[in-house]
Structure formats: structure tokens, C-alpha cells
Amino acid sequence: MRIAQIAPLSSSVPPKAYGGTQLIVHILTEALIRRGHEVTLFASGDSITSAELVPGSKYELKDSNIPVRTRHMLSMANVLDCLERAGEFDIIHNHSFPEGLAMAGLSGTPTLTTFHENLNGMGDLFLKYRGWYNTVSHSQKTCLPDKERYVGTVYNAINCDSFPFSDNDDREGYLLFLASLLPYKGAHIAIEVAQRLQRKLVIAGNINEEFRDYFRDEIEPKIDGKLIHYFGEANQAQKRELLVRADCLLAPIDWEEPFGLQFIEAMVCGTPPVAFNKGAVPEIIDNGKTGFIVDGIEAMVAAVKNISWIDRIACRQHVEQNFDAPIMVQNYLDVYEHIFERK
């Protein structure tokens, strides 16, 4: 098949550090090419890909000095670049939001939009979309109004072989928080858990400019270099090293997270996550077997005390059996075939 992939311009494909959507686009694109499909990738110009790359910007837009208005214009132009060539493709797979959602359905070529985040007040835009769409979890679907051309859930995945695994012997015993430093991601709660347990906590995440006050007021004053450590934003290699050395991953999220790659990245390294019961968490973590799903700080503290109950080998096997890249790729190929046949 001739397939177009539209990626957000915020990060390169693959991302240098944070960028879960771009990571999924990269895994999918490379796997499709290995299977003999012809893929054209519409993404930032610093992306590294085996596909034909059509750059929508010279570099990734995250952390750039480009004004917000210009970023939106570049993102819209990135989608338009694809639509102008729509006749060259059998299917267009859009991962861009909201620009792709607003325009991709106007193409005469069948279009699939994957929702990597929740609508966040853009329900009217979604209702006007005329293309096909999928969610990345069943939980995410419950946040969307009913609409035709829904093709189901396709779970995100990772290349399991690219992640290391460790049993207990060579772990350093710290707790790990691995996510953007946004209030609803819960770094401040992870700090409270670590303080109650008097356990070392490593915080690895990017500081969002919109929520810099949150970092300054809630996180930074508690970083003492003894109990609470701030690593900064981890790149792909650093993320793997942090995960494979940690005792467990803390994820006290306070939002309906559509998926959460950090959970499967942790488990494949043999690192059990302890997460609040929000969003897709119950679909990803096998409670009591590959991690703990809890409600509230007290329960999270108790779960961390019992983390040795979790079999680290079972954590990796769970991801290999359910969230390895070939599973996701085949699921998307099945969706493509379904859409193409309905053309």
C-alpha cells in the first residue's frame, strides 16, 4: 500500500526525548516499510526515517523560539502538504491534533485519525470530522461522543527488544517519576510518597513553559539532592537506564490518560508501575501481577512497601505478549485494509 503518515511537528520522528506520539509514528512507519509498504512521512525536517520525508518545519517546534501563532500555521501547512498529494496515497494516517482533525477528513483519499490525546473541549471539531478514527484505549473511547466510522481500539506499543531488563540484583532501589512536569501528572504527589517512605525519588521530565510556576512552587523547593533528585528531561537512552535501575515507577496521575507509554516502558524493563486508577491504567497494568493500581496517596505508599511481591519477569512477559510493536503494526494494517475495502 501507499501510505501517508502525518506527525505533529512538536517533536522529531523519532523523538529525541519526550514525544510519545512521534515515537508511535516512528515505530509504525519503519515497520510498514520493512513489510514492503511505501510510506511518505510528513514531519519535522530533523526527523530520521526510512520513509520519504516531507518536512513541515526545519526542526522540531518544541523548545524553539518560533511564536505560537507561527507554530500553528506550520502545523496546518504540514497537513496541507499531505492533502495536496492525497491522490498519490491509498490511505492517509493522521496523528496531528487539532490541525489534522480539522482538515484531514476533507481528502478524497481514505483518512484514519488516531487520537493520541483527549478532545479537551474540541468536541464540536470532532463531530465535523468526516474521516475514520481509532482510539488507543477503550477508556479513551468513553470520552468521545458516538460517531460513525469508528474502527476500534489499537493499543500503542514499543519495540520490546530495544529495552533492557533487570532482575533485583543490580537495581539501585530508587523510586522513579517519568513524565512531563504538569500538575495532573502528579510529580508533587510522588514527592509526598517518597517523603513518607523516606525513599530516594528521581524525577525525570521536561518543564512545560505553560506550567513553569507549578515547577517553581511545588517541585523545585523540595529538590534537595538527597531524598528528592531532579534529573531533567531524559533522552531515549537515559530513559532506559533510569527505568532498568529503578525499584518501581510512580504514576499518581489525575486525568483520564488515553494510554501512557511510560507504563509499558517500565514493565518491559522489569520495573512495576504503581499508578492511580485513571484512564487506561486498568487496561495496561495487571493489578497485583505486573504492578499496582491504587486510589490515593495512602494506598500508593502501601503498594510501594509491597513492590517485592511483583515478579519482574512477569512484567516483561506481559508487555511482550500484549504491547510489542508487531502486534500494533498488524492491527493498523488490518484497519487500513478494512478502510480501503470500504472506499
Phi, psi and omega in degrees: 000154173261113191237132172258136175242123177255117181253150172298149182273358184300321178230160177286169177244113356286165180289146177287327178219256182285138178155071184297320180298314181294329177294317178297317178301318180297310181300316182293314182299311183295322180292321179297319179294318178298332179273005173096007180272155180262115187241135172244127185251123175259106189203184179293152186291344178267014176289151178242116189208155172274350181279169168291123183260125173250105187284128175269346176204161182292317180227168174301147187275339181299136177064016177270170179267009180289130180302152183302318180301318180292324178299316179297320179296318178296321180294320177294319179296328178297318177292318181296325176304320179289315184295328178295337180251017188306325182295346180278350189243151173278330179206146175248126178251110184262128175244005185270135183217131006267353187301314181295321178298322183290329190242331190298328181289353180279350183285146173285342175280136179307134184236132174247127173251126174262125178275113177262359178210174179276164187294327177051056175084007182253032182298324180296321178295319179298319182294336178275347180292136185247003180270184175278159179207156174224160174251166180258004173199160176291325178301319180299324181298327180293343179271357181252144173291154178297140183200149179289165179070029172273126184255006174107190181261133169236111182293145172295164183207169177226164171278097187303323183296342181275358181250139177284165176227144177218140170274193189291335194300318186252024177272151184267352171084010179271161171270149184233133169246122186228092181186167174300148182272076178245147184306319184281356173275336168088029178299325180294327177287320177301322178296316179298319178299313180297320180294320179295324182272349187054048179244143177297134177237130173253123178256120178236111181184157179277150178268117179281128184301325181294333183242032179299327178298324178299314178296316183296320187269323189257334187251305188304318181296341183262358177279110184247355180075000178246297178268316183248122183241138174250117182276330189099192178278125183270135172282184187296319179290317180295322179300315180297319181293319179295318182294316187285345179260346185281155176282318176199166179256132176259129180223074180276062186288149180233046176202165182278076184296127184297325178214275181107082180299332182302330182293313181284330176294323178291310184297323181293338175274358183085019183253109184291134172274146170241112190229151173289152185279079182226150173054229186274004184310312181294342177278343187253316182263131174272100190303127179086350180244319179239008180161188180233138173251122190228166175237109175096165185294317182301316180292326178292319177300314180297320181295319179298322178298333183256018186296337180293346177292338186278132177278116185292328177294320178298326178300311181295318181298323179300317180289317180300325183276340187235334189227028176277149188306316182302331178293312180297316182298315179295323178297319178290323176298321177297320178294316179303313181298318179299314182293316182297321179292333180271002185303000000 
